[in-house]
Amino acid sequence: MSGLAAKAGSEELGEMPTELIEQSSPQVSRIYAADGRTQIAVMYDEFRSDVPLAKVSQNMQDAIVAAEDHKFFEHHGVDLKGVARALVNNNQGGSKQGASTLTMQYVRMALAYSATDPQDVVNATKDTAERKIAEMKYALQVEKDLTKQQILERYLNMAPFGNGAYGINAASQVYFSKTPAELTVAESALLAGMVKAPTAFDPTTETGYPQALARRDYIINNMLELGQITAEEAAAAKKVKLGRTTKRPSSGCVSVAKNHWGFFCDYFHRWWLSQKAFGETSYDRERLLKSGGYRIVTTLDLEAQSAARKEITERQQDDDPNALMLAAVEPGTGAVRALAANRKFKNDDAEDPKNKLSSNPAEARKGVRGSYPNTTNPIITGSADIPGYQAGSVFKMFTMVAALENGMGLDTTIYSPQRYKSRYLDSAAPAGCGGYYCPSNASASESGNFTMWTAFGRSVNTYFVPLQERVGAEKVVDVAKRFGVQFRQPDDAERANNPEAAHEWGAFTLGVSASTPLDIAAAYATLAADGEYCAPTPVESITTEDGSKVDAGGAACTRATTADVARKTLDAARCPVGDQAQLGSCGGATAAQVRDVVGHPVFGKTGTTDDDKTAALVVGTRSLVVAGYLANPDWAGHTDRMSHGIVNPAVYETLADYMRDKPVEEFPTP
């Protein structure tokens, strides 16, 4: 031993810390629906969840001692005779012997997990005299600080068992689909035997099966010799056949595609990666999520999600290039209750004949796959690569808010002709417009004198463009920003962030800027929340392993407009969906059946873009706002005409399903 210490370097040994800096091993984070019971997904780098020793069967506790360290309960961390024997044998060229006690093995794993760089990991596991001395010194100290039961518990929770299972809790699930408390003698002996070399003793492989069987029986014999089991128990355990399959939950969101929760799960994942509270970089945040052992209760309402997917499936097939996309948001909290589309959230397999080429001919000629029927793109919530879709007249709401904020009333009357020649310059203006933007109405009947109630109810373009002129387009754009529109499209962002450019954005009120169903659901939810914009959030609560609450993900609300302006705007927004305004007369609706179907006071708006490239509807109550788009995510230049006969009922039937059996709540009087 003195010679070994000299070889390791006595000075270096003396400078080593006397206490092991313990780092908790990576733990699985589990994601739940809003009910707090239904697991949506698990996130991990290593599939592991720690469990107290009291919840590990005595069979397993005995088996690991029989497999790795017969004198575990006798020594003080180091088996000196064993170390000396191994050193003599190894130096004389004999077969390798380890002589590491369970405590020393635990130290080795703890050092690897507490390493701050890859070289430290290598050093912690390298087979050298220096490492052995370090393990011995730490092991002696660990035995002073911890009981044998505490060491055994930490060892079992940290050990690798192969097939992606780390720790005894995960191993029990992966190999036997049971808890550690239920492990039998045969099962315990198999798992204990795998710790030494998980790949070599893997019972699920052709080469590993016979070795796993032999090692299991060897450990059963050891258990018998140590008096842990009887001869009858040993004989019975050896007769048990080994399983050849494993069951491990997939990490991430693709694994939940069958439940149609994938788009919501992905939204949560992207939200987490955007939160600076979880780390400086997205890499740091990802590692924390996949190793922190968090219990995360999300805002996903399973009934609302199920209703949304059902209504979509009844109207649009998954292999249709046109996507029917729904988002549901709770006013006053920003809680995202549902995200659904006629798509499966899964990776595109180019070999699968069900996966289609892009509907964009130019892309299809290059072999580019479309987003149908499978995609992992955030088509409902948007990203830098998925900026959104033009949604048409749903944007008129922002113009109304701006006008009310600037002293105009809901009864502001404007004569609205079939076609209106604005003061906005337009290089693409048709003949007869003199180079100015000239919007028209959808129907010749939409001309005459209108108020905000009647113009919003019938979606009169030639009312809202002059209204925007009076208030200033830059003020309308500012309202949209305050109400959460993200302006992900670079051209849109450039105009939105330049007041002079925004001032000349004549078509803005008609919804030419890209947005997503989630953007618009959150924007309209602001009206139902008396002018409080609450940023969409997928999280109800985050709890650490020790039960501490993490202060992140709750409602993040700001005052977007006054309660009076919000209530007045909502009063006019009751008109398009067949409800009655409290202060004025509606005089028409573009989706008149909504009020009767939902059976509650409602507000909302339809939206249609040029040539019907997008059809949209947003409808809300005091409890929930649902926005739906029917659009082509792959090709903005498509020639299909989107039908309100598809998107409208998908939206209002989803809301009706959610509101069923809920008490009727009237909106506050403006």
ABEGO torsion letter per residue (X at the ends): XAAAAAAAGAAAAAABBABBBBBBBBBBBBBBBAAGABBABBBBABBBBBBBAAABBAAAAAAAAAAABAAAAABAGBBAAAAAAAAAAAAAGBBBBAGBBAAAAAAAAAAAAABABAAAAAAAABBBAAAAAAAAAAAAAAAAABBAAAAAAAAAAABBAEGGBBEAAAAAAAAAGBBAAABBAAAAAAAAAAAABAAAABAABAAAAAAAAAAAAAAAAAAAAAGABBAAAAAAAAABBBBABBBBBBBEAAAAAAAGAAAAAAAAAAAAAABAAAEABAAAAAAAAAAAGBBBBBABBAAAAAAAAAAAAAABBAABABBBBBBBBBBGAGBBABBBBBBBBBBBBAABAABBBBABAAAAAAGBBBAOABBABBAAAEBAABAEBBAEAAAAAAAAAAAAAAGBBAABBBBBBABBBBABBBAABBBGAGGBBBBBBABAABBEBBBAAAAAAAGBAAAAAAAAAAAEAAAAAAAAAAAGBAGABAAAAAAAABAAAAAABAAAAAGABBBBAAAAAAAAAAAAAGGBBBBBBABABBBBAAGBBBBBGBBBBBBABBAAAAAAAAAAAAAAAGBBBAABBAGEBABAAAAAAAGBBBBEBBBBBBGGABBBBBBBBAABBBBBBBBBAABAABABBBBAAAAAAAAAAAAAAAABGBBBBBBBBX
